[in-house]
């Protein structure tokens, strides 16, 4: 259901998709070919932001799928309840994203994308909590590749997500590393 793997990395030979959160909205590329890409959030806003990407289920209503994030974030603060069934009816899963992107900075995450329509969002993080406005939600169309796919870089460490837990290496050396995250839950 969720992407097979994500690498928090900068792969020099993979496409780089930069999404920019300004004080007004989120902008970024409209299309990319399938395969491994680096998804970056450049935060030009005045608040900390996080971004994520999920694939819209084939045949699902795109506008309803785009409306998931404001509903989900609203449910955290006592708004309309959203269920797992709501999410599963419209999406094929969460593919990754970067969190805690301070104003004036940028973070990247590597993801492998299959053809389809994706929703990209950038929620605001303040002392008052999380916020999600529709201007910070956009779409990305992933098309079949005309070239050989880019191979993800070899990770330094692998973290495995299992039901209600994470399995990760006991020792991680200080410094910059590539992490592969596998969802086995």
C-alpha positions as CSV (number, residue, x, y, z in Angstrom):
1,X,0.0,0.0,0.0
2,X,2.8,2.4,0.9
3,X,5.8,3.1,-1.4
4,X,8.3,0.2,-1.2
5,X,11.1,2.5,-0.2
6,X,12.2,6.0,0.5
7,X,15.7,7.3,0.7
8,X,16.5,10.4,2.6
9,X,19.3,11.5,0.3
10,X,20.7,13.5,-2.5
11,X,21.2,11.2,-5.5
12,X,23.3,13.1,-8.0
13,X,22.0,11.3,-11.0
14,X,18.3,11.4,-10.2
15,X,15.7,14.0,-11.2
16,X,15.2,16.8,-8.6
17,X,11.7,18.2,-8.1
18,X,11.7,21.4,-6.1
19,X,8.5,22.5,-4.5
20,X,8.5,26.0,-3.0
21,X,6.4,27.1,-0.1
22,X,6.1,30.9,-0.2
23,X,4.0,33.1,2.1
24,X,1.1,32.6,-0.4
25,X,1.2,29.0,-1.7
26,X,3.0,25.9,-2.7
27,X,4.3,25.6,-6.3
28,X,6.3,23.0,-8.2
29,X,6.6,21.0,-11.3
30,X,3.4,19.5,-12.8
31,X,4.9,16.3,-14.3
32,X,7.8,13.9,-14.0
33,X,8.6,10.5,-15.5
34,X,8.3,7.5,-13.3
35,X,11.2,6.2,-11.2
36,X,13.4,7.4,-8.5
37,X,13.4,11.2,-7.9
38,X,14.6,13.6,-5.2
39,X,11.6,15.5,-3.8
40,X,12.7,18.8,-2.2
41,X,10.8,21.4,-0.2
42,X,12.2,24.9,-0.3
43,X,10.7,26.9,2.5
44,X,10.5,30.6,1.6
45,X,7.6,31.0,4.1
46,X,7.8,32.6,7.6
47,X,6.8,29.4,9.4
48,X,8.3,26.0,9.6
49,X,6.8,23.6,7.1
50,X,6.6,19.9,6.3
51,X,5.7,18.3,3.1
52,X,4.4,15.0,1.9
53,X,3.3,13.2,-1.2
54,X,0.6,10.5,-1.7
55,X,-0.6,8.7,-4.8
56,X,-4.3,9.2,-5.7
57,X,-6.0,5.8,-6.3
58,X,-6.7,5.2,-10.0
59,X,-10.3,6.3,-10.7
60,X,-10.7,8.3,-7.4
61,X,-11.9,11.9,-7.5
62,X,-8.9,14.2,-7.5
63,X,-10.6,17.1,-5.8
64,X,-11.7,14.7,-3.0
65,X,-8.2,13.4,-2.6
66,X,-6.8,17.0,-2.5
67,X,-9.3,17.7,0.3
68,X,-8.0,14.8,2.5
69,X,-5.1,16.8,4.0
70,X,-7.2,19.8,5.3
71,X,-9.8,17.3,6.7
72,X,-7.1,15.2,8.3
73,X,-5.3,18.2,9.9
74,X,-8.7,19.6,10.9
75,X,-9.6,16.3,12.7
76,X,-6.5,16.8,14.9
77,X,-7.9,20.0,16.3
78,X,-11.5,18.7,16.9
79,X,-12.8,19.2,13.3
80,X,-14.5,16.7,11.1
81,X,-13.5,13.1,11.8
82,X,-11.6,11.3,9.0
83,X,-11.3,7.5,9.0
84,X,-8.8,5.2,7.6
85,X,-11.5,4.1,5.1
86,X,-11.7,7.7,3.8
87,X,-7.9,7.7,3.2
88,X,-7.8,4.2,1.6
89,X,-10.8,4.9,-0.7
90,X,-8.9,7.8,-2.3
91,X,-5.2,7.0,-2.0
92,X,-2.6,4.2,-2.7
93,X,-0.5,5.4,0.2
94,X,1.9,8.0,1.6
95,X,5.2,8.0,-0.3
96,X,7.4,10.2,1.9
97,X,8.2,13.8,2.6
98,X,10.5,16.1,4.6
99,X,9.5,17.5,8.0
100,X,10.6,20.4,10.1
101,X,11.9,22.6,7.2
102,X,12.8,25.9,8.8
103,X,12.1,29.2,7.0
104,X,14.8,29.9,4.5
105,X,16.0,26.3,4.3
106,X,15.4,23.2,2.1
107,X,15.2,19.5,2.7
108,X,15.0,16.5,0.3
109,X,13.7,13.0,0.4
110,X,14.2,10.4,-2.4
111,X,11.2,8.5,-3.5
112,X,10.3,5.9,-6.2
113,X,7.2,7.0,-8.0
114,X,5.0,4.9,-10.3
115,X,2.8,6.4,-13.0
116,X,-0.3,8.1,-11.7
117,X,-1.5,11.3,-10.1
118,X,0.0,12.4,-6.8
119,X,-0.9,15.1,-4.3
120,X,1.9,17.2,-2.7
121,X,1.2,19.2,0.4
122,X,3.1,21.5,2.8
123,X,1.6,22.0,6.2
124,X,2.5,24.8,8.5
125,X,4.0,24.0,11.9
126,X,3.7,26.7,14.6
127,X,3.4,27.0,18.4
128,X,-0.4,26.8,17.9
129,X,-0.1,23.5,16.1
130,X,-0.4,22.2,12.5
131,X,-2.2,24.1,9.8
132,X,-3.2,23.1,6.3
133,X,-4.5,25.5,3.7
134,X,-5.7,24.6,0.2
135,X,-3.1,27.0,-1.3
136,X,-0.4,24.6,0.0
137,X,-1.7,21.6,-1.9
138,X,-0.8,20.8,-5.5
139,X,-0.6,17.9,-7.8
140,X,2.0,16.0,-9.7
141,X,1.4,13.8,-12.7
142,X,3.9,10.9,-13.0
143,X,4.1,9.6,-16.6
144,X,5.6,6.3,-17.9
145,X,9.3,6.6,-18.5
146,X,10.8,6.8,-21.9
147,X,14.3,6.1,-20.6
148,X,15.9,3.5,-18.3
149,X,14.9,4.2,-14.7
150,X,17.3,5.8,-12.3
151,X,18.7,3.4,-9.7
152,X,18.3,4.6,-6.2
153,X,21.7,5.2,-4.4
154,X,23.0,2.5,-2.0
155,X,21.9,3.4,1.5
156,X,24.3,3.5,4.5
157,X,21.6,2.3,6.8
158,X,18.1,0.7,6.5
159,X,15.2,1.4,8.9
160,X,12.3,-1.0,8.8
161,X,8.8,0.1,9.8
162,X,6.8,-2.8,11.2
163,X,3.4,-2.8,12.9
164,X,3.7,-0.3,15.8
165,X,7.5,-0.3,15.8
166,X,10.7,0.6,13.9
167,X,13.7,-1.7,13.5
168,X,16.9,0.3,13.0
169,X,20.6,-0.2,13.4
170,X,21.9,-0.1,16.9
171,X,24.8,2.2,16.0
172,X,24.7,5.0,13.6
173,X,27.9,7.1,13.1
174,X,27.7,10.8,13.2
175,X,27.6,12.6,9.9
176,X,25.6,12.8,6.7
177,X,24.1,9.4,5.6
178,X,21.6,7.8,3.2
179,X,18.8,6.0,4.9
180,X,16.4,3.5,3.3
181,X,13.0,3.3,5.0
182,X,11.0,0.1,4.3
183,X,7.4,-0.3,5.2
184,X,6.8,-3.9,6.3
185,X,3.7,-3.2,8.4
